[in-house]
Amino acid sequence: MNKELVDQVKEYVAAHREEILKKYEEFINLKDFWRDAEDVTIVAQWLKKEFDAEGFQCELIDVGPKAGKLVMGTLGTDRPGQAILFSGHMDTALASDLYSENPFRIEEGKAYGPGVLDMKGGILISLYVVKALNAIQYQERPLKVLFAPDEEGLHSYTQVADFIQQNSAGCLFALNMETGLVNNYLAVGRKGRLGIDVFVEGKSAHAGADFLAGISSIEEMAHKVLHFQALTDLEKDTTVNTGVIQGGTIPNAVPAKCMCSLDIRFKTMDELTRVRTAVKEICEKNYVAGTTCTFQELNLFTPFETHDEIMALFEFMEKTAKRYDLPETAPAQVGGCSDATYIQLAGTPVLCSCGVRGEWNHTLREYAIIESLYERICWYSAAVIDAAEFKF
């Protein structure tokens, strides 16, 4: 137990509450919708400046023309022991023109603005963990940051997922600073996601004069959609959702083409294999003679699975909160996917939903609870201070 050091962290945070809020405002007002690569790079440059000022050696890494720069850096490369990683993404979900010029605002203890919850608030927490630890002259082990530029775009145009996996290996543990849950729980598991686009072709014809000459792509797709939906297994927490369907041109023509988009969520790789195999079989089977079908897989996120080392890290974090009179926590399973899965694949224990607490990310109602900024800076600083106690 390092109560004296943690008390010093708490004193630092208490003395810098206004500074933290001003930095929060500055950060949020730098809008960076994920499709706006130049804006994301501006944010990356801002973060490099902030972390370099704290002694980091940060790089801005080019990951492709359709994404902003990735930020990665380490403080204390000459320190002993394994590094602790703070990870996340800089980009935000909604188009910047949906917001006013300076969108950050505070109302009744809540902060509003693009990315205030998802997940610039989490990045701000990691910055002030570093500042607090520097203030108490912490030098026990290296600290590392890695912030992706295109998570909201599911890394569709880059190899960032592979980069995260390669560069998170060998850390003692990682905290993925994603959207914090409003109840102060930490995510010990997240579903994986796979998107699949399905394309059916038939034959067009006049629906009145030549009905029998037509082959309906929509009829074929209707059969397939029912079978896709039936792959949902709620007992195993697997869902298959046909979220988009498009077909036909006019009401009085037999439709030649139809497509649909599937969103598949799963907790285990076994379930992914089951659904993948079944979708392939459904696509290969003809329900309406004369139709053909192709499909394309998109944006695979493997699941963040709740293994023993994940629970060991959660129990360490729970113990740390109790030890230093910080808010109670509990483990949570979350439906949305995140980059925590790639850190887990690297063999590094990781927890997710470590960012500022709040609700309604991916909407204009998105808000963050300001007090949770201060609580979590203290909590994660304490975890770094006590990191030698983490065993798995």
Secondary structure, DSSP 8 states (H G I E B T S, - for coil): --HHHHHHHHHHHHHTHHHHHHHHHHHHTS--BTT-HHHHHHHHHHHHHHHHTTT-EEEEE---TTS--EEEEEE-TTSSS--EEEEEE--BSS-GGGS-SS--EEETTEEESTTTTTTHHHHHHHHHHHHHHHHTT--SS-EEEEEES-GGGTTTTS-HHHHHHHHSTT-SEEEE---B-TT--EEEEE-EEEEEEEEEE-B-EETTTSGGG-B-HHHHHHHHHHHHHTT-BGGGTBEEEEEEEEE-SSTTEE-SEEEEEEEEEESSHHHHHHHHHHHHHHHHS-SSTT-EEEEEEEEEE--B---HHHHHHHHHHHHHHHHTT-----EEEESS--THHHHHHTT--EEB--S-BEE-TTSTT-EEEHHHHHHHHHHHHHHHHTGGG---
